[in-house]
Amino acid sequence: MKVVVTVGTAAEFPFRRLVLPLAKLLAADGPLEQAIGRPVDVLWQTGCTPVEDLPITATPFLPAADLRRALAEADIVVSHAGTGSALANLDAGRFAVMVSREAEFGEAADDHQRELADELARRGFALHRAPSDITVDDLVSTLSTAVRRASEVPPFELRP
């Protein structure tokens, strides 16, 4: 089972609040492995988030092409709700668990990520969760959903 966890590349905003609970859920012989009965291979794209004390193999920064390939090959994606990551997830056809950085925790300048993740969830393109609320069931539920491009897009209409 391939899992990608990506926190983006914002140098000034670590996102340890996301990595901590996932390190436990995705650990070798941890809750996800026990639930699915298969080994879990995790790509941890951690940006500037300090993770030296955690039992994970971190890749702070990944070339865009490598991340695109990893997202396309992933079974499960957990992603911060940055615009670039959201678009990359959609482009790869992934129905991701999206987690928004919050201004109140010093993870972002404002709450635009929450707004984006809420809208993607409302439209059925992602699952929006707080880091501490992510469950094994959430992760497994994403396996049965993918995002596909529409061959014809309805016109976009502006209202007065």
C-alpha positions, 0 to 999 in steps of 0.5 A, spaced: 500 500 500 503 506 497 501 512 501 503 519 500 503 525 505 505 532 503 505 538 507 508 542 501 514 547 501 512 553 505 519 554 508 516 559 514 510 554 516 512 547 519 506 543 519 508 538 525 500 538 527 499 533 521 505 529 521 505 527 529 498 523 528 500 520 522 506 517 524 502 513 529 497 511 524 502 509 518 507 506 522 510 499 521 505 494 524 501 500 526 493 501 525 493 502 517 497 496 516 493 492 521 486 494 518 488 492 511 493 486 512 498 489 508 505 493 509 504 500 508 510 504 504 509 512 506 513 517 502 513 523 507 514 530 504 515 534 510 518 541 507 521 545 513 517 541 518 522 538 524 521 531 524 528 528 526 525 525 533 519 521 529 520 514 526 519 516 519 523 517 513 522 524 511 524 527 504 523 535 506 523 537 498 521 533 492 522 535 485 515 537 482 515 531 477 517 526 482 511 528 487 506 528 481 509 521 479 508 519 487 501 522 487 499 518 481 502 511 483 499 512 491 493 508 493 492 514 499 494 521 499 494 525 505 495 533 503 495 539 506 490 544 503 495 548 499 492 550 492 498 547 489 498 541 493 490 541 491 491 541 484 496 536 484 492 531 487 486 533 483 491 532 476 493 525 479 486 523 480 487 522 487 481 523 492 485 526 498 484 527 505 486 534 505 488 538 512 488 545 512 493 549 516 490 554 521 492 561 522 491 560 530 496 555 530 501 559 526 501 554 520 499 560 515 498 567 515 490 566 514 485 560 513 485 560 506 486 553 506 480 551 510 476 555 505 479 551 499 479 544 503 471 545 505 469 547 498 473 541 495 470 537 500 463 540 499 464 538 491 466 531 493 473 532 490 476 531 497 475 529 504 477 535 509 479 533 516 483 536 522 489 532 523 487 529 530 481 527 527 484 522 521 482 515 522 484 509 519 477 508 516 478 515 513 484 513 509 481 506 507 475 510 505 479 514 500 481 507 496 474 507 493 474 514 490 478 517 484 477 524 481 476 524 473 477 529 468 470 531 465 470 531 457 465 536 457 465 542 462 459 546 463 459 553 462 461 557 468 456 563 469 456 569 473 451 571 477 449 579 478 
